[in-house]
Amino acid sequence: MRKVVVGILIGLMLGTAGTLFCVQFYATMLAGMTSEHWPEYLYFLIQSLGVFAMIATVIVALFGNEIKSWIFSGRCEVSIEGGGFREDLGETEDTQSPQTQLYECTLLIRNIGSKELSDCELKLTGIEYRASIDAKPKNIKVNNPRIIFWKTAGERTFNLRENDSVKTILARIHPKADKQTPDSKTQSDPRFSLIAASDLIGKCNKQGLWKVSYQIQTPQKILKSFSVTYTWDGRWFNRINEMGNVTSAELSITDGK
């Protein structure tokens, strides 16, 4: 029903615009005419209005869906919450000596279009790694785009009403962890992990620069393409004041929108 109403409104708008143009045009011409010429020009005016009405009808018939899609376009904007990595204090948050359990980088998605976004997917499509800023980049192959799940492991899509927003974690930095073996107990080094793709980066998780490409898409089209460049020098600090000096997460739009 909404599409029908929009089609009618578009036709009325185009027809009204054409009518106003003709009225203004002929009003200018009739300004210097005598009354005996009015029937003739009135006939031409009616003919012109008919032509404009026909053009408007044809335009709506041929391009109605495109025009409606343009008016009710699906658009979103993306940003990194807090501008970079944020600390998760876990159960120590309310203690006298809070300590970070891990650091997380969170993506914020907001609907800035004029219609609800339905069945959206966030996909990881590419990874480029450098051991340091000056090192040669290494392309980590992503055979198929990795879907980033929402809330639960089986929730692949999300819906977003006008002006609403959602957020999800993209990357984490983990502290040292105990490793128990039959002979001894050791600790693993701090590590970087990507949501939905930690298995791909393998040993490239100790320090460096990771440029990761993402897409937000619906079943109909790609809404947004962007990349996030994560950097970390491999050191771990217990609070964000120090950790913020050795980490960063910068978002860049790659689709020009």
C-alpha positions in Angstrom: 0.0 0.0 0.0 2.8 2.4 0.8 4.4 1.9 -2.6 1.1 2.7 -4.3 0.7 5.9 -2.3 4.2 6.9 -3.1 3.7 6.3 -6.8 0.5 8.4 -6.8 2.3 11.2 -4.9 5.2 11.2 -7.4 2.8 11.4 -10.3 0.9 14.3 -8.7 4.2 16.1 -8.0 5.4 15.8 -11.6 2.0 16.7 -13.0 1.7 19.7 -10.7 5.2 21.0 -11.6 4.3 20.7 -15.3 1.0 22.5 -14.8 2.6 25.4 -12.9 5.2 25.8 -15.7 2.5 25.9 -18.4 0.3 28.3 -16.4 3.2 30.7 -15.9 4.3 30.4 -19.6 0.9 31.0 -21.0 0.1 33.7 -18.5 3.1 35.6 -19.8 1.9 35.1 -23.4 -1.7 36.1 -22.7 -0.7 39.2 -20.9 -0.6 41.1 -24.2 -3.5 39.3 -25.9 -7.0 40.5 -26.5 -10.0 38.5 -25.3 -10.7 37.1 -28.8 -7.4 35.1 -28.8 -8.0 33.5 -25.4 -10.0 30.4 -26.6 -7.2 29.5 -29.0 -4.5 29.8 -26.3 -6.7 28.0 -23.8 -6.9 25.1 -26.2 -3.1 25.0 -26.5 -2.8 25.2 -22.7 -5.1 22.2 -22.2 -3.2 20.3 -24.9 0.1 21.0 -23.1 -1.3 19.9 -19.8 -2.3 16.6 -21.3 1.2 16.1 -22.7 2.8 16.8 -19.3 0.3 14.4 -17.6 1.2 11.7 -20.1 4.9 12.2 -19.6 4.5 12.1 -15.8 2.5 8.8 -16.2 5.2 7.3 -18.4 8.0 8.3 -16.0 6.3 6.8 -13.0 5.5 3.6 -14.9 9.1 3.2 -16.1 11.1 4.5 -13.2 8.6 4.3 -10.3 10.6 1.8 -8.3 13.9 3.6 -8.9 12.3 6.9 -7.8 10.8 5.4 -4.7 14.1 3.7 -3.9 15.9 7.0 -4.2 13.3 8.8 -1.9 13.2 6.0 0.6 16.9 5.1 0.4 18.6 2.7 2.8 21.7 4.4 4.3 23.9 3.8 7.3 26.9 5.3 8.9 29.6 3.5 10.8 32.1 4.6 13.5 34.4 3.1 16.1 32.9 3.5 19.6 35.1 5.6 21.8 37.5 6.1 18.9 39.6 3.0 19.5 40.1 0.1 21.9 38.2 0.2 25.2 38.9 -1.7 28.4 36.7 -4.4 29.9 37.2 -4.5 33.6 34.9 -7.5 34.1 34.3 -8.4 37.8 37.1 -6.1 39.0 35.2 -2.9 37.9 33.7 -2.3 41.4 36.9 -3.3 43.3 39.5 -1.0 44.8 42.1 -2.2 42.3 40.3 -2.7 38.9 42.3 -4.4 36.2 41.5 -4.8 32.6 40.4 -8.3 31.6 40.7 -7.6 27.9 40.5 -4.7 25.4 37.8 -4.5 22.8 37.2 -2.5 19.6 33.4 -2.0 19.0 31.7 -0.9 15.7 28.7 1.4 15.9 26.2 1.3 13.0 23.4 3.9 12.7 20.6 4.0 10.2 20.6 7.5 8.7 18.3 6.6 5.8 14.6 7.1 5.4 13.5 3.5 5.8 14.1 0.5 8.0 17.1 -1.7 7.2 16.2 -5.4 7.2 18.2 -8.6 7.1 21.5 -6.8 7.2 24.8 -8.7 7.4 28.2 -7.6 8.5 30.9 -9.4 6.6 34.7 -9.5 6.9 36.0 -9.6 3.4 39.8 -9.1 3.5 42.9 -8.9 5.8 46.3 -7.3 5.2 49.0 -7.7 7.9 52.3 -5.9 8.6 54.6 -6.9 11.4 55.5 -3.2 11.7 54.6 0.0 9.9 57.6 -0.2 7.6 57.3 -3.9 7.0 56.1 -5.4 3.7 52.3 -6.1 3.7 51.1 -9.7 3.8 47.7 -10.4 2.3 45.9 -13.0 4.4 43.5 -14.9 2.1 39.8 -14.8 2.9 38.3 -17.4 0.6 34.7 -16.6 1.6 33.5 -13.5 3.5 33.2 -14.2 7.2 29.8 -13.4 8.7 30.1 -11.5 12.1 27.3 -12.9 14.3 25.0 -10.7 16.5 24.4 -11.5 20.2 24.3 -15.3 19.6 26.4 -17.5 17.4 23.4 -18.3 15.2 22.2 -14.7 14.7 23.6 -13.8 11.3 21.4 -10.7 10.5 20.1 -7.6 12.2 17.3 -5.1 11.5 17.7 -1.4 12.1 14.8 1.2 12.3 15.2 4.8 11.2 17.7 6.7 13.4 18.4 3.6 15.5 21.8 2.1 16.1 23.4 -1.2 16.9 26.9 -2.2 17.9 29.1 -5.2 17.8 32.7 -6.1 18.8 35.2 -6.3 15.9 38.5 -7.1 17.6 40.0 -7.9 21.0 43.4 -7.8 22.7 43.8 -10.6 25.3 46.3 -10.6 28.2 48.6 -13.4 29.1 46.9 -16.7 29.8 47.9 -19.7 31.8 48.7 -22.8 29.8 48.6 -26.1 31.6 50.7 -29.0 30.3 51.3 -32.4 31.8 54.8 -31.3 32.9 54.5 -27.7 33.8 52.4 -24.6 33.9 53.3 -21.7 31.6 51.8 -18.5 30.3 51.0 -17.5 26.7 51.8 -14.1 25.4 49.2 -11.4 25.0 47.5 -11.7 21.6 45.3 -9.9 19.2 42.1 -11.5 17.8 39.6 -10.7 15.1 36.0 -11.6 15.5 35.1 -14.3 13.0 38.6 -14.6 11.6 41.1 -15.3 14.5 41.9 -18.6 12.8 43.0 -16.8 9.7 45.6 -14.6 11.3 47.3 -17.5 13.0 50.8 -16.5 14.3 50.2 -12.9 13.1 48.6 -12.0 16.4 51.5 -10.8 18.6 52.0 -7.3 17.3 51.7 -5.2 14.2 49.2 -3.6 11.9 46.0 -5.3 10.6 44.0 -3.6 7.9 40.7 -5.4 7.8 37.9 -4.9 5.1 34.2 -5.1 5.9 30.9 -4.8 4.2 27.4 -4.2 5.4 24.8 -5.5 3.0 21.2 -6.4 2.7 19.8 -9.1 0.3 19.4 -6.4 -2.3 22.6 -4.4 -2.2 25.8 -3.4 -0.4 25.1 -0.5 2.0 28.6 0.3 3.1 32.1 -0.8 2.5 34.8 0.2 4.9 38.1 -0.9 6.5 39.5 -0.7 10.0 43.2 -0.5 10.6 44.2 -1.9 14.0 47.7 -1.3 15.4 49.4 -2.7 18.5 53.0 -2.9 19.5 52.6 -6.1 21.5 52.9 -4.7 25.0 50.1 -5.2 27.6 49.1 -2.6 30.2 46.4 -3.0 32.9 44.6 0.3 32.2 43.6 2.1 29.1 45.6 5.2 30.0 48.8 3.4 29.1 47.3 0.9 26.6 45.9 3.7 24.6 49.4 4.8 23.7 50.3 1.5 22.1 47.0 0.7 20.3 44.8 2.3 17.7 41.8 1.6 15.5 41.1 3.8 12.6 38.1 3.5 10.3 38.1 4.5 6.6 35.1 4.4 4.2 36.1 2.7 1.0 32.9 3.0 -1.1 32.9 6.8 -1.2 29.5 7.2 0.5 
